[in-house]
């Protein structure tokens, strides 16, 4: 399981409207914190929340997309359920806290 890359605002808006649960991981390819966290987030979603679709936005390659969602710090994780942003975590992200936060909403949604 890997993140699928997204570059266009319209593409991400369609994904969010078409899927019940979506995780969008905003970072850059040069962010060491983002690089270290990325496999842990993927593993968490794969093992505990498999119904959530996962996507990656390179903030350098898609700055308008990052600005549209008010993401200015890397890494930032946005979680959407039923088309609405329900969770936002930035910079220093604890996998345990992320898991607990997603779990509460995931159990209701699915």
URHU-V670867 format. One record per residue. RES is the residue in one letter. PHI is phi as a letter, one per 20 degrees, with the letter a starting at -180 (NA if undefined). PSI is psi in whole degrees, 0 to 359 (NA if undefined). Layout:
res:RES phi:PHI psi:PSI
res:RES phi:PHI psi:PSI
This chain:
res:X phi:NA psi:130
res:X phi:c psi:162
res:X phi:f psi:141
res:X phi:e psi:135
res:X phi:f psi:140
res:X phi:c psi:138
res:X phi:c psi:341
res:X phi:d psi:141
res:X phi:g psi:314
res:X phi:f psi:322
res:X phi:f psi:315
res:X phi:f psi:320
res:X phi:f psi:321
res:X phi:f psi:317
res:X phi:g psi:315
res:X phi:f psi:321
res:X phi:f psi:334
res:X phi:e psi:345
res:X phi:c psi:142
res:X phi:f psi:320
res:X phi:c psi:131
res:X phi:c psi:133
res:X phi:d psi:129
res:X phi:d psi:122
res:X phi:d psi:111
res:X phi:e psi:127
res:X phi:a psi:188
res:X phi:c psi:165
res:X phi:f psi:348
res:X phi:d psi:4
res:X phi:e psi:111
res:X phi:f psi:325
res:X phi:f psi:315
res:X phi:f psi:319
res:X phi:f psi:320
res:X phi:f psi:324
res:X phi:e psi:328
res:X phi:g psi:309
res:X phi:f psi:330
res:X phi:f psi:320
res:X phi:f psi:316
res:X phi:g psi:316
res:X phi:f psi:317
res:X phi:g psi:310
res:X phi:f psi:316
res:X phi:g psi:315
res:X phi:e psi:321
res:X phi:d psi:334
res:X phi:c psi:60
res:X phi:f psi:346
res:X phi:e psi:358
res:X phi:e psi:126
res:X phi:f psi:140
res:X phi:d psi:136
res:X phi:b psi:152
res:X phi:d psi:135
res:X phi:d psi:116
res:X phi:f psi:112
res:X phi:f psi:335
res:X phi:f psi:325
res:X phi:e psi:336
res:X phi:c psi:64
res:X phi:f psi:329
res:X phi:f psi:325
res:X phi:f psi:317
res:X phi:f psi:317
res:X phi:f psi:321
res:X phi:g psi:322
res:X phi:e psi:16
res:X phi:l psi:44
res:X phi:d psi:113
res:X phi:c psi:357
res:X phi:c psi:140
res:X phi:d psi:145
res:X phi:f psi:154
res:X phi:c psi:136
res:X phi:d psi:127
res:X phi:d psi:135
res:X phi:d psi:129
res:X phi:d psi:133
res:X phi:c psi:130
res:X phi:l psi:41
res:X phi:n psi:1
res:X phi:c psi:140
res:X phi:f psi:122
res:X phi:d psi:347
res:X phi:b psi:138
res:X phi:c psi:124
res:X phi:c psi:137
res:X phi:c psi:155
res:X phi:l psi:265
res:X phi:e psi:98
res:X phi:d psi:123
res:X phi:e psi:127
res:X phi:f psi:321
res:X phi:f psi:313
res:X phi:f psi:320
res:X phi:f psi:316
res:X phi:f psi:315
res:X phi:f psi:317
res:X phi:f psi:315
res:X phi:f psi:318
res:X phi:g psi:318
res:X phi:g psi:314
res:X phi:f psi:321
res:X phi:g psi:317
res:X phi:f psi:326
res:X phi:f psi:316
res:X phi:f psi:322
res:X phi:d psi:NA
